[in-house]
Amino acid sequence: MLQKFDTRNENLYIFVNGQILPRNEAKISVFDSVVQGGDAVWEGLRLYKSGIALLDRHLDRLQESAKALMFEHVLTTEEIKNAIRMTLEKNNMTEDVHIRLTFTRGEKITSGMDPRLNNKGCGLIVLAEWKPPVYDNENGIKIISSAIRRNSPQFLDSKIHHNNLLNNILAKIQANVAGKDAALMLDDRGFVAELNDTNIFMIKNGRLSTPHATACLPGITRDFIIEISKNHGLECEVRDISLTELYNADEVFCTGTMGELTPINEIDGRSIVNTSSTNIMKIINSLFREKISAYCSMP
Ligand SMILES: Cc1ncc(COP(=O)(O)O)c(C=O)c1O
């Protein structure tokens, strides 16, 4: 399913390197590191009525990603919050908004890979759009497993939330060609890592589990689900999960800021059939709805 275009997004104002500009004037330099080498880090945030969900956790991950890539002259979290606040105010946005933060190594003096060519400090883009959760959270989605592996720390640590997204994009293309909604990516050992854009959970015999965060992004929503389930008395086992286990699970669902919690109905042509008498995902989803507003804050 392709995301629908919300016509309100035709007239957005976007924060680019200190300025707030109308959508068609919001541009970055051809010398920017994100253009030259995907040399940037990013976060997706969701704005609810009560504020941005888990904002500080997202901004901590952004700073940790920038540190891992050794960015210099990094904006402070307070400066990033100010940019987000200004962008939301300019667009009169109060809820139902997804914000894409892109934090680049900045502009280079000439094209090239070397970070020593960067002497202007980091760049920041705050792109806020009206966007409800992107997946069909009621009816669920169908996925295929992809031949493209998710990076392990041997290659490019998935704990860095970077803009080198080509593995995930290639996996998504496979899902598109197969007529499915998303691609399931395995790690370099053949165990389940995550979907191309969300984390994954399964339930079997009343037990909740999710893959280790070795070859998947340690999603903020993933961590929140583990936390609220535990507080509700449902411990989540973090472990290696094989495709066969997923095919035979009672329930499978994916999580992320962009789509919240979404049931997965079919994997590689196998229907996910709940043979138990419980619907645990429904309970976790209600817990998420109930708790999330207490974890929202304004920038
Ligand atoms: C590859 C991938 N996995 C999972 C997620 C979900 O992470 P979060 O819950 O922090 O939004 C994202 C979101 O950016 C992602 O890009």
The ligand as a Gaussian input file, in Angstrom:
#p B3LYP/6-31G(d) Opt

LIG

0 1
 C       15.059000       0.049000       9.960000
 C       14.140000       0.556000      11.031000
 N       13.703000      -0.306000      11.963000
 C       12.883000       0.089000      12.945000
 C       12.443000       1.390000      13.036000
 C       11.520000       1.808000      14.150000
 O       12.200000       2.566000      15.098000
 P       11.451000       3.544000      16.102000
 O       10.552000       2.716000      16.930000
 O       12.553000       4.147000      16.893000
 O       10.712000       4.525000      15.274000
 C       12.898000       2.340000      12.109000
 C       12.504000       3.729000      12.210000
 O       13.219000       4.634000      11.884000
 C       13.772000       1.913000      11.074000
 O       14.231000       2.760000      10.147000

